Amino acid sequence: MENVPPTAPTLRANWLSITGSVRDHNEDAIGIYESSPASFFVLCDGVGGAEAGEFVSEFAVKRMLKAFHEAPKLPSTNWSAVMEAALRDVNSEVRRVADEATARSGKPVMMGSTMVAIVIHGWNAFVAHVGDSRLYHWRAGGIVQATEDHSTVSTMMIPAVNPDGSIKKNVLMRGIGKGATIEPDLLLLNLQPGDKLLMCSDGMSDKITADEIATAFNTMPLISIPEYLARTADTRMSKDNISVITIEIDSMAKPKEYQVPEQERAFYGYNSRWATTNFQAAGVNVGSGGAGSKRGWLLLLLAIIAVIVVGAVVVVASGGGGAVAAPATATVEPKGEVMQTQEVTPTATPAPTDTPTPTETPVPTDTPTPTETPVPPTATLRS
C-alpha cells in the first residue's frame, strides 16, 4: 500500500445519538471500542414500527462488541469473518424471539435493525453492513458513500401502503431479522493518513447530502461535526432518530484533546454482563403489540390508574358517600353524627339504651334557659 507509514495510525473519533424532535424515544444504538492495535465502531438503527426496535439495536450492538472483545487482535485475524459470524448469531436470536412472539400472539411479529460496523486494524478498515445505515469515506477533500443501501423506493416495485392509505417511501430489503439467514456486505478499505470516516443512520442521511458532509470535514474540527450534522438534520425535520460517528485517521501520535461525554444510547468497550445478553435478560416481552416501547408501558399505567379510580368509586357508592357503619358497641361521638344511625342496617343500629331516639326529652334540670341558644339534643344528654 502506497504512502502509508510503517507505524499504526492514531484514531480520533466523536459520536452522537439523539432522539430527534419527531420520535418519542430513540431506537438507534452505537458501540465504541477504542483499543490498540485494533478499534471497533458499530451503529444500528432499530426498524421503526417493529416490535422492540430499540432493544434489537441495543442487543445487536452489545453482541458485536462482545465478539470484537473476544477475538484475538493479531495481524492475521480475519475481521470480516469475525463480524459476519457475530452478525449471523444476532440474526438467529432476533428471529427466534420474533417466532416465539408470533406463536404467543397469533399474529406475525416483525423485529429488525440495520447495522454498519467497522474494525480498524493498522491501515485496513474491515466493514460489515446490512440495511440502510451508511459509511462515508472522505479523502483529500472528496467523499464517497462506501456502503450501498439495502432498501428501495417502494413505488418502483409493488407499492407498500400504510394503514392511513399513504405510500411507504422506503422498504428495507435486507437487515437483521428480515429472514432466517442474513448476508451482510463485507468490505475492505485501505486507509491513508488524513482519511476521515462517517457512519450514520438514515435519520441523518435522509436530510444531509454527501457534499454537505464533505464541506463539514473540510471546514470544521472533527469534534464539532456529529453535533452539527445531527442538529441540522433535526432542524430539517428528520422523521427518525439521528446517529453519527466520525473517525479521523492520522499518522501522528497526537493525543485526543477532548473527552466524549457518555450518552444513553452509546455503549462502550465490553461488559461481562453482555455475555448472556438476550431479549429476556433485557426485560423485553414482545408479542402483544408495541411491547418494549414506552407507549406500551404508558397504556399499562393508564389501565392501572383506571382500575384504581373505578374501584374507589365503587367503594364510595357502596359506603353511602364514604361513611362506614360503626359497630353496635361503638360510642356515638358528641358531634351531631348520631344521625348516621338512621342509614345503617338494622343489625348495626345501637340499642335504645345506648342511643336516645329523637323523641326522648332531656331532663328539666338540664334544659337551658330560654335566653340561651339551644344546642343539638345529642349534645345535652348525659350518660
C-alpha positions in Angstrom: 0.0 0.0 0.0 1.4 3.3 -1.1 2.1 6.4 1.1 1.4 4.5 4.3 3.7 5.0 7.3 5.1 1.8 8.9 3.6 2.7 12.3 -0.1 2.2 13.2 -2.4 5.1 12.7 -3.8 7.3 15.5 -7.6 7.4 15.6 -9.6 10.3 16.8 -13.4 9.8 17.0 -16.5 11.5 18.1 -20.2 10.5 18.1 -23.7 11.5 19.0 -27.1 9.8 19.0 -30.3 11.8 19.6 -34.0 11.0 19.6 -34.9 14.0 17.4 -37.9 16.2 17.5 -40.4 13.8 15.9 -40.0 10.4 17.7 -40.7 9.9 21.4 -37.8 7.5 22.0 -34.5 6.5 20.5 -34.3 3.2 18.6 -30.7 3.8 17.4 -27.7 2.4 19.3 -24.0 2.9 18.8 -21.0 1.0 20.1 -17.4 2.1 20.5 -14.4 0.0 21.5 -11.2 2.1 21.2 -8.1 -0.1 21.8 -4.7 -1.0 20.3 -3.9 -2.4 17.8 -7.5 -2.5 16.7 -10.6 -0.4 17.3 -14.2 -1.1 16.6 -17.2 1.1 15.9 -20.8 -0.1 15.2 -24.1 1.7 14.5 -27.6 0.1 14.5 -31.0 1.6 13.7 -33.9 -0.4 15.1 -36.6 -0.7 12.5 -39.3 1.9 13.2 -42.8 0.5 13.7 -41.5 -3.0 14.5 -41.7 -4.7 17.9 -39.0 -3.6 20.4 -36.9 -1.8 17.8 -34.7 -0.1 20.5 -34.0 -3.5 22.1 -33.0 -5.1 18.8 -30.5 -2.4 18.1 -29.1 -2.4 21.6 -28.8 -6.2 21.6 -27.0 -6.2 18.3 -24.5 -3.5 19.4 -23.7 -5.4 22.6 -23.2 -8.7 20.8 -20.9 -7.2 18.3 -18.8 -5.5 21.0 -18.6 -8.9 22.7 -17.4 -10.6 19.5 -14.7 -7.9 19.0 -13.6 -8.2 22.6 -13.1 -11.9 22.4 -11.4 -12.0 19.0 -7.5 -12.1 19.0 -6.0 -8.8 18.0 -3.5 -10.3 15.6 -2.4 -9.2 12.1 -3.7 -12.4 10.8 -7.2 -12.1 12.3 -9.9 -12.3 9.7 -12.1 -9.4 11.0 -14.6 -9.9 8.2 -15.2 -13.5 9.3 -15.5 -12.4 12.9 -18.1 -9.8 12.2 -20.1 -12.0 9.8 -20.3 -14.8 12.4 -21.4 -12.4 15.1 -24.0 -10.9 12.8 -25.4 -14.3 12.0 -25.7 -15.1 15.7 -27.5 -11.8 16.3 -29.9 -12.5 13.4 -30.7 -16.0 14.7 -31.5 -14.7 18.2 -33.7 -12.0 16.8 -35.6 -14.4 14.6 -36.0 -16.9 17.5 -37.6 -14.2 19.7 -39.8 -13.0 16.9 -41.0 -16.5 16.1 -41.8 -17.2 19.7 -43.7 -13.8 20.0 -45.6 -14.7 16.8 -46.7 -18.1 18.3 -47.9 -16.4 21.5 -49.8 -13.6 19.9 -51.2 -15.5 17.0 -50.2 -12.8 14.5 -46.9 -12.0 12.7 -44.4 -10.1 14.9 -41.6 -8.4 13.0 -38.4 -7.4 14.7 -35.3 -5.9 13.0 -32.4 -3.5 12.7 -29.9 -2.1 10.3 -26.1 -2.3 11.0 -22.9 -0.8 9.8 -19.8 -1.9 11.7 -16.1 -1.2 11.1 -12.9 -2.7 12.6 -9.8 -0.5 12.0 -6.6 -2.6 12.4 -3.5 -1.0 11.2 -4.2 0.8 7.9 -7.1 -1.5 7.0 -10.8 -0.9 7.7 -12.9 -4.0 7.7 -16.6 -3.2 7.1 -19.8 -5.3 7.7 -23.0 -3.7 6.5 -26.7 -4.6 6.2 -29.7 -2.2 5.8 -29.6 1.5 5.0 -27.3 2.9 7.7 -24.3 4.2 5.9 -20.5 4.6 5.9 -18.9 7.6 4.0 -15.2 7.8 3.2 -13.6 11.2 2.9 -10.1 11.7 1.4 -8.3 14.9 0.3 -11.5 17.0 0.1 -13.6 14.4 -1.8 -16.2 12.0 -0.4 -17.7 8.7 -1.5 -20.5 6.6 0.0 -18.7 3.3 0.8 -21.8 1.2 1.5 -24.8 0.5 -0.6 -28.3 0.9 0.9 -30.3 -2.3 1.1 -33.6 -0.6 0.6 -35.7 0.6 -2.3 -38.3 3.2 -3.1 -41.4 1.0 -2.9 -43.3 2.8 -5.6 -40.6 1.5 -8.1 -41.8 -2.0 -7.2 -45.1 -3.2 -5.6 -46.4 -0.2 -3.5 -46.4 -0.7 0.2 -49.4 1.0 1.7 -49.6 2.4 5.3 -52.8 1.9 7.3 -53.8 5.5 6.6 -53.5 4.9 2.8 -50.2 6.7 2.3 -47.4 5.1 0.4 -44.3 4.0 2.2 -41.3 5.7 0.7 -38.6 3.2 1.7 -38.8 -0.6 2.2 -35.8 -2.3 3.9 -34.8 -5.2 1.7 -32.1 -6.7 3.9 -31.5 -6.3 7.6 -31.2 -8.0 10.9 -34.4 -10.0 11.5 -35.6 -9.8 7.8 -35.0 -13.5 7.2 -33.9 -16.8 8.7 -30.5 -16.1 7.2 -28.5 -12.9 6.7 -26.0 -12.0 4.0 -24.1 -8.8 5.0 -21.9 -6.8 2.6 -18.2 -7.2 3.7 -15.8 -4.5 2.5 -12.1 -3.8 2.9 -10.9 -0.2 2.8 -7.3 0.7 2.5 -6.7 3.8 4.6 -4.2 6.7 4.3 -3.1 9.4 6.7 -5.7 12.2 6.9 -8.6 10.0 5.8 -11.9 10.5 7.6 -14.9 8.2 8.0 -18.5 8.9 8.9 -21.1 6.3 10.0 -24.8 7.4 10.2 -28.4 6.2 10.5 -30.8 7.2 7.8 -32.2 9.9 10.1 -29.2 11.9 9.1 -28.5 10.8 5.6 -32.2 11.5 4.6 -31.6 15.2 5.3 -27.8 15.7 4.8 -26.1 15.3 1.4 -22.7 13.8 0.8 -21.4 17.3 -0.4 -22.6 18.8 2.9 -20.7 16.1 4.8 -17.6 16.8 2.7 -17.9 20.5 3.4 -18.1 19.8 7.2 -15.0 17.7 7.0 -13.2 20.4 5.0 -14.1 23.3 7.3 -14.9 22.1 10.8 -12.9 20.3 13.6 -13.9 16.7 14.0 -15.2 17.2 17.5 -17.9 19.5 16.2 -19.2 17.5 13.2 -21.5 14.9 14.8 -23.4 17.6 16.8 -23.6 19.9 13.7 -24.9 17.2 11.3 -27.3 15.7 13.8 -28.8 19.1 14.8 -29.0 20.2 11.2 -30.9 17.1 10.2 -33.3 17.6 13.1 -33.8 21.2 12.2 -34.8 20.0 8.7 -37.5 17.8 10.4 -35.9 14.4 10.1 -38.7 11.9 10.9 -36.3 9.5 12.6 -33.7 9.2 15.3 -30.3 10.5 14.3 -26.9 8.9 15.0 -23.5 10.0 13.7 -19.9 8.6 14.3 -16.9 10.4 12.8 -13.4 8.9 12.7 -10.2 10.6 11.7 -7.1 8.5 10.7 -3.8 10.2 11.4 -0.2 9.1 11.2 0.9 11.4 14.0 0.7 10.1 17.6 -1.3 13.1 18.7 -3.5 12.6 21.8 -7.2 13.3 21.8 -7.7 16.8 23.0 -11.3 16.2 24.1 -13.4 13.7 26.0 -16.7 12.5 24.5 -19.4 12.6 27.2 -21.3 9.4 28.0 -24.6 9.0 26.2 -27.7 6.9 26.9 -27.7 5.1 23.6 -23.9 4.7 23.3 -22.2 1.6 24.7 -18.5 1.4 25.4 -15.9 -1.3 25.4 -17.2 -4.6 26.8 -19.2 -5.5 29.9 -19.1 -9.2 31.1 -22.9 -9.0 31.7 -23.3 -8.8 28.0 -22.1 -12.4 27.7 -25.6 -13.7 28.3 -27.5 -10.7 26.9 -30.7 -11.7 25.2 -34.2 -10.2 24.9 -35.5 -11.9 28.0 -32.5 -10.7 30.1 -33.2 -7.2 28.8 -36.7 -7.4 30.1 -38.4 -7.4 26.7 -41.8 -9.0 26.5 -42.9 -8.9 22.9 -45.8 -10.3 21.1 -48.7 -8.3 22.4 -48.3 -5.3 20.2 -45.8 -2.5 20.9 -44.0 -4.5 23.5 -40.8 -3.0 24.7 -41.9 0.5 23.7 -42.7 3.3 26.1 -46.1 3.6 24.6 -46.9 0.1 25.8 -45.9 0.9 29.4 -47.9 4.2 29.2 -51.0 2.3 28.2 -50.5 -0.2 31.0 -50.1 2.6 33.5 -53.3 4.3 32.3 -55.1 1.0 32.6 -53.9 0.6 36.2 -55.0 4.1 37.1 -58.4 3.5 35.6 -58.9 0.3 37.7 -57.9 2.2 40.8 -60.4 5.1 40.1 -63.2 2.7 39.3 -62.5 0.8 42.5 -62.6 3.9 44.5 -66.0 5.0 43.0 -67.5 1.6 43.8 -66.3 1.8 47.4 -67.7 5.2 47.8 -71.1 4.3 46.3 -71.4 1.2 48.4 -70.4 3.0 51.6 -73.0 5.8 51.5 -70.7 8.7 50.5 -67.7 7.3 52.2 -69.3 6.8 55.7 -68.7 3.4 57.2 -71.3 1.9 59.6 -70.0 1.8 63.2 -70.1 -1.5 65.1 -73.0 -1.9 67.5 -70.8 -1.4 70.5 -69.4 1.9 69.3 -70.0 5.0 71.3 -71.6 7.9 69.5 -69.4 10.9 69.4 -71.0 14.2 70.5 -70.6 15.9 67.1 -74.1 15.5 65.7 -73.1 12.4 63.7 -75.7 10.4 65.6 -78.0 10.9 62.5 -75.9 8.3 60.7 -77.6 5.6 62.7 -80.6 6.2 60.5 -78.7 4.9 57.5 -77.0 1.8 58.9 -78.5 -1.7 58.5 -80.8 -2.9 61.4 -78.1 -5.2 62.7 -75.8 -2.2 63.1 -78.3 0.0 64.9 -77.3 0.8 68.5 -79.5 -0.5 71.3 -82.2 2.1 72.5 -80.4 2.3 75.8 -77.2 3.4 74.2 -78.6 5.9 71.7 -81.6 8.1 72.5 -84.3 8.4 69.9 -85.2 11.9 68.7 -88.4 11.7 70.7 -86.7 11.5 74.0 -86.8 14.7 76.1 -83.9 15.8 78.2 -84.5 16.1 81.9 -85.8 19.5 83.1 -82.7 20.3 85.1 -80.5 20.1 82.0 -82.7 22.2 79.8 -81.1 25.6 79.1 -82.9 28.8 80.0 -85.0 30.5 77.2 -82.3 33.2 76.7 -79.7 30.6 75.9 -79.3 29.3 72.3 -80.5 25.7 72.2 -77.8 23.2 71.3 -78.5 19.9 69.4 -80.2 17.4 71.7 -77.4 14.9 71.5 -75.1 17.4 72.9 -77.2 17.9 76.1 -77.5 14.2 77.0 -75.7 12.8 79.9 -74.5 9.3 80.3 
